[in-house]
């Protein structure tokens, strides 16, 4: 997945209080079938990029009844 870095600082909307910024590129996420294709796209577009491996997910499996023990 390719995500753009945030350029502008997030600020609260005065009316609703939601966080937002004028930079719309942080809403764009491009998904690629492989790492090689993502790197090729970034190089072809002249983008600086950093490759980060996904962190392994650790699931703590428990049943609903465990909340009452």
C-alpha positions, 0 to 999 in steps of 0.5 A: 500500500502506498500512503502519502505523508501528511504535509499540513497539521491537523486542526479541529473544525470550528463547527463540528470539532472533527480533525481535518486539514487542507491536504487531501493527499492523506486520504489517498491509499493506493494498493498494489498486488506486490511490493515490487509493483509499488516500488516501481510505481513510486520510482516511475512517479519520482516519489521518495518512499520508505518500505515498512513491513507490516507488524505481525498481529497478535490475537488474544482469543477469549470468550465473552464469558471470560469477562465475568470470571 
